Amino acid sequence: MGTKVIYKVENNIARITLNRPEALNALDNDMVADLIHYLNQTKKDDEVRVIIIEGLGKAFCAGDDLVDMGTEKNPNPTDKLTEYSDGYPAVVLAMKNLEKPIIVKAHKYALGAGFEIALAADFIIASNETKFGLPFVLRGISAGTYLLQKRIGYHRAARYLFLGEMFGTNEASEWGLLYKQVEQDKLEEVVEDLAIHLTSSATRTIGLMKKAMHNSDGMTIENAFQVQTYSTLASYYTVDYAEGKQAFIEKRSSNFKGK
């Protein structure tokens, strides 16, 4: 793999770090390919129980590289439909399908594709000065039409999509997008605390919950409860369920393994 995305696993936490600070971590095709590769790698690695996605330098991610995302290693496909579907939407789908909790650590800017990646996470922790937005319209691009609307509603999303405006952490927190907003010098500490807390949790069960929540989105209540029932059944056969039950009987804290 290249050096534009850094991958490290330590203490059951996988860190996926965008490393193109000179471009505010704007995504090119190499970075998209590496992000998908590492997300899939965390899926297969039993040691990984939590994923943090972050960016080096002055900003989390300023979006796609609008000059040219193509690289020597990963050139743009000749078919535009393939190019657009294999871009950041493929990263979002890989995050959605990963049955492990994902934290995005955002600072300064989370724009365009960077904001979409943040919206696809299970937790967003942002420093107070962070600006969010989907300014695709300012470049004549139609994109960003699903996740933000899903999170904050049509009319509010229409404002930011149609006008290309940015908004801050106060608005993002008010709308329920953020787990926490903190001072920049506290950002790493708060992200680390949440990640450590999650590593000691029943992360296999969290994965089953995440899958059920996504799969039941838009279903009738009857079908949604059916999905929930199968998710509950699957959790019954996990190691963590057996441990949680035994810990309750013995009146002690659970020692979950994420299995």
N, C-alpha and C positions, 0 to 999 in steps of 0.2 A: 504493500500500500504506500501511498505518498505521504507527504508531511503536512498537507493542508488540513488534515483532520488527525488529531492525536487520540489514541485509545489507550486507556490504562485501567486495570482492575486491581483494587486494593480493599481489603476488609469487606468483601461482598458488594462493593460499590463499583460500578463501571462508570468512568468519566469519558465522555465523548466531547472533545474540545475542538471547536472551529479555530483554525490557525492560519488565517489570512488577514492579519490585523491591518496591513497596509491598505486593504480595500474594505475596511470595516466588516470583514468576514462575509462579504458578498459571495454568494454561492456560484461556483462554476460546475461543470459536469464531473470533474474529478471529485469534488467535495460531495456532490449528491451521491455518486457511486460509493464513496467511502462511508458516508452516513448509513446508507442502506446495508452495506456489508457489515458494519459494526453492530447495527441494530439486530441483524440476523444472527450475528455471532453471540450476542448476549442472550438470545433466545435459546441457544444450544448449550450455554455454559451454566451448569448448575451452581457454580460458585457465585454467579451474579444474581443478586436479589433486588437491586435498585439501580436505576440509570440516571445519571446527571448529564444534561446537555448544556454546554456553556461556550462562551467565545472569549478568546484572548484579545487583549488590546483595549481600545477605547469603546467598543460596542459589542453587543451580543451578535447581531446580524442585521445588515442593512438591506437584505433581500437578495434577489438574483443579480448576477453581473449582467447588466442590460447592454453592455458593449458587445460581449460575445461570451456565452457560457461554454462554447466548444473548446476543447483542449486537444493536444496531440494524442493523449491516451484515450480520451473519451470525446471524440468529435460529435457535433450535432448530427442527428439522423437527417437523412434527406427528406423524410416525411414529417411535416410539421405537427401532425396529430400525435405521432410517436414522440417527437421531441417534447411537446408540452405535457403529455401524460407521464413520460419517464423523468420529468424534472422533479421539483419539490413535492408535487402530489404523491409521488411514489414514496417519498420519505414520510409524509403524513400517514399514508396507509400502513407502512411498516411499523410506525409507532402505535397506531390503532390496534394492529394485530399482535403486538407484543404483550404477552400476558404477564408483565412485570411493571411495577410503578415507575413512571418517568417524571423527573423533575427538570424543569428548564430554569436556569439561572440567568436572568436577563438584566442587562445594564445598558444605559445610554439610549440605544436604538434597538427596537425589534420591529422591523418594517418588512412589508411585502412577504416574501417567502419566509423570512425570519419570524415574523409574527404568526404566520400560519403554523410553523413548526411549534412555536410556543403554545398556540391554541390546541394543538394535538397532544400536548403533554397532560399528565394527570395533576401536576402541581406547577404553578408559575410563582417563583419568588423573584421580585424585582427591586432594584435600588430605586430610591425615591425620584431620581431625575429621569428615569426611563420614559421614552416616548414610544408609543405604539401606533401602528397605522398600516393601511393597505392602499398606498398611493398609486395603484396600477393605472387609474384613469388619467393621471398626469402624464403618462407615457402612451396613452391611447390603447391600453391593454385591458381586456375584460378578464378578470380573474378575482379570486377571493370571495366567490359568491356563495360559499356554503358554511364554513365554520363560524365566521363572525356572526352571520345572521342566526345561526343555530344557538349561539351563546347569548346574544344580547337582543334579538328580535329584529324584525324586518326594518322598521322605520329608523331605528337608531343606526343599524348597519348601513342603510341606504345613505345616510348623511356622510359617513366616513368613506364609503365606496365611491359615491357619485361626486363628492367634493374633494376627495383625496386628502382630507384633514388628518392630522395626528391628534392623539389624546394622551393624557398622562396617567400616572399610577393612581391618583385619587379617583378618577372616573373608572379605571379598570377595576379598582377595589370595590367601588360602589356597585358595579355591575356583576360582581362575583367572579371575576376572571382570575383574581390573584389569591394565592394562599396567604402571602404576606408581602407588604412593602416595607423596606428597611433602608437605613442609611447605607451608603456604599461601603463604608468600612466594616459594616456588620453583615454584609451580604454572604460572604463565604461561610461565616460561622452559622448563620441561620439555615443555609442550604445543607451544610454538613450535619447539623442537629437533626433535621428532618430525615435525611438519608439514613443516619445511624438508627433513628427510631424505627424507620421502615424495615431495616435489615433484621431487627429483632422481632418483627411482626410475622403473622402467618401469610407470607407473600404468595404462596401458591393459592390460597383462598382469595387474596386480593386480585390475583390474575384471573381467577374464575369469575369474580364479581365484575371486573373490567370487561371481560368478554361478554357476559350476560347483559351488562348495561348497554354496550354498543349494539349487540345483536337484537335487543328488544326495542331499540329506538324506532319510534314510528308504528309499532305494533298496536293491535287492540289490547285491552287490559287482559283479556283471556289468554291470548297468545304470549303476552309478556310474562304473565305468571307461570305459564308452562315453561318458558325459558328459565325463569327463576328456579322452578322446581328441579329441573335437570341440573342446574348449577349447584343447588343445595345437595343433590344426590352425589354429584362429582366430588364435592368437598367432604362428604362423609367418608370417602375412601382415601383421603390424604393422611399423611403422617401427622400433619399439624392438627387435624381434627382429633386424632387419638390422643395427642399430647395435651391439647386444650381440655379435653374431657377428663383426662387423668389429673391434670393440674387443678381442675375445679374440685374433683373428689378429694384431693390431698390438701386443698386450701393453700396453694402456692402459686407463684407466678409461672406462666407457661414458658417453656424453652423451645420455641418454634424453630424448625429447620428449613422452612420454605419448600417443603416437599409434600 
